Amino acid sequence: MKVPPWVPKTLSSLYDNVVCRRGVVMLESRTQAIPDVPPTAISVAIPHYRRGPLIHRPLKNLLHDPRIAEVVIVDDGSPLEEFRVLEKAVQEFNHSGKIRLVRRDENLGAQATKIDCVAEASHEWVLLLDSDNTAFRSYLDAFFDLPHRDASTIYCAPKAFPYFSFAPLAGKTMDWAACVEWTRSKLLRRNG
């Protein structure tokens, strides 16, 4: 059965307006996490451009989870006014001190910002999360329940909510040539 095109937008709106409201994430950010960070803790890296008022979406489920040691947000040269909105939002949510904000003056594009995000992270394992996505607890649990993590493997959820299904990429080797081919074949294009 084909999913009607309006369904992802409807689910996204429902999620944003009920589950991931700014106030809900604010309350979660004030919840005290277990003070000891486990040795398997990871960094979360979030590239950002002009989404300051909506930064609570990717922060959902991260700030009070003790397995998340830090959240690094790299701003890709947003206009200064927009960056100030992001800065204020981060201050409102950063009760645990986990969020570190880095600003780049020049806009270098999404790929360069993702690379910078990972470079800024201080833990061996990094969850790269776009600023319009959410890491559900089920994904975090599945990652931490892996009996062995292979350093040569990129792990990803079957779907980046609300936009992108990674299911067609399961089990495939991701290298530069494959990414170019998948982009040409529209496999790596937004499908939501």
N, C-alpha and C positions, 0 to 999 in steps of 0.2 A: 504494500500500500504506500503510495507516495504521500509524503507529508506536505500539506498546503504551505505555500510560501509565507503566510502570515503567522504560522505557529511559532517559529523561533522568535519573532519580534514580540509576540504575545507572552511567551514564556519569559523572555528577557524582561519585559515590563513588569510582569507579576513578581519576578525575583527582585527586581530593583525597588518596587513599591511596597513589598511586604517583607521579604526575608532580609534583604540587604539595604534597608533604609539607613541613612546616615546615623540616626539615633541608636539603632540596634548595634551597629559597628562601634559607635562611641562607648556604649555600655560594655561590650565585649572587651574593648581596649582597656577598660578600667578594672576588669576582672583580674585578680592576682593569679599569675601562673606559678607553677612549681618553681621555686627559686633556683634549684640546681639544673643547669643545662646539661642534658645527657651528652656523652662523648660522640654520639652519632648525629648530633644536631647539624642542621644545614643552614645555608644562607638562602634568602629569596631575593632575586634581582628583578626590579621593575623599571623598564624604560618608560619615560614619561614625555609627553609633548601636549601641552594645552588641555589637560584634563584635571586640573587642580580640584575643582568642586566635586569631582567624581572619584577621587583617589580612594575613597572608602571601599569601593567595589573590590579591588584586588587585595585590600588589607583584611577583608572578611576572612575569618578562620585562622589568621596568622599570628596576630599580636598576643594572644593568650595561650598559644600552643608552645610548651617548653621545648619542643623539638625544633622550633624555628629560632635560631640564635640571633639572627639579624635580618632586617629588611633594608636593602639598598635601593634607593630610588635615584636614577640618573635622569635629570631634566635635559632634554635635547634642545637647548636654546629657545625655550618658550619666551615670548615677550615678557619684560620685567613685571608688568602688572599681573600677568597670568602666573608667573613664578611666585609672586607674593601671595596669591590665593593658595597655591600648593603649599607654600611654606607655612601659612597659617593653619591649613588643614592638617598638615603633618604634626604641628605642635599640639593640636587638639587630640590627636590619636596616639601620641607617643608617650603614654604614661609608663610603659615598660622600658623605655629607652632603647628599644630594638631598632627603631627607624633611623637610618642615616641618609641624609639628602645631599646629593652632589649636583651642582649646576654647571652646565657647559654654556658658555656665552654664544657659541655659534651652533646653528642647526646643521648637524652632519648626517641626519637621516636615521631611520629605524635600525638598520643593520649595525652601523657604527655604535649606536647607543646601546644595543644589546651586548655587543662585545665589551664596551666600557663597563656595563653593569656587572658582567661576569668577572672582569678584571678587578673591580672594586670590592667584590665579595671576599670575605676572609676565611671561609670554610671550604673544605675539599669538595663538598657536594653543593650544587647551586640549582635551585628551582628558578627558571626564567619564566616570568609571568607578565604578559602584556597588561597594560594599564586598564584595559577594558574587560579583563577576564577575572575569574574567581577560581581559587584552588579549593575544591570541596574537601571536606574532611575524609571522605572515602578514598580520594586520591592520595592524600597525605598518609593515611593509614596503610594503603597498599604499598606505597613506596617504602615506608619504614618497616613493613612486614617482609620485605624481600629477604630471603635467606642469604643471598650473596649479591652484591652490587658490582657489576663489571664496569671498570673505568673506561672501557672503549665503547660503551653503549650509552645512547641518549634515551632516557626514559621519558615517556610523555603519557598524559591521560588519553583515553579514547576520544574525548571531546573537550575542547577549550570552550567552556561556557561563556557566552552564548553563541559563538559564531562558527567554530571550525571543528570539523570531525577529523581526527587523526587516524581513525580506524583503517582507512585504505593504506596507510603507511606501516601498519604493524608487521614486524618481522623483516622489514626492508633495511638494507644498509644505506645510511645517509651520508653521502659524500658530495663534493661539489658538482660532479657530473650528474648525479642523480637529482640533486636539487634543481639544476638548470632544466633537465628533462621534465621533472614534475611541474615546474613553473610553466613551461611551454605547453604541457598537456592540460593545464589548468587544475591539476591535482592540488597544488599549493595555493590556490586562490580562495578567497573568502566564499564560503558556500552557505551562509546563513541568511 
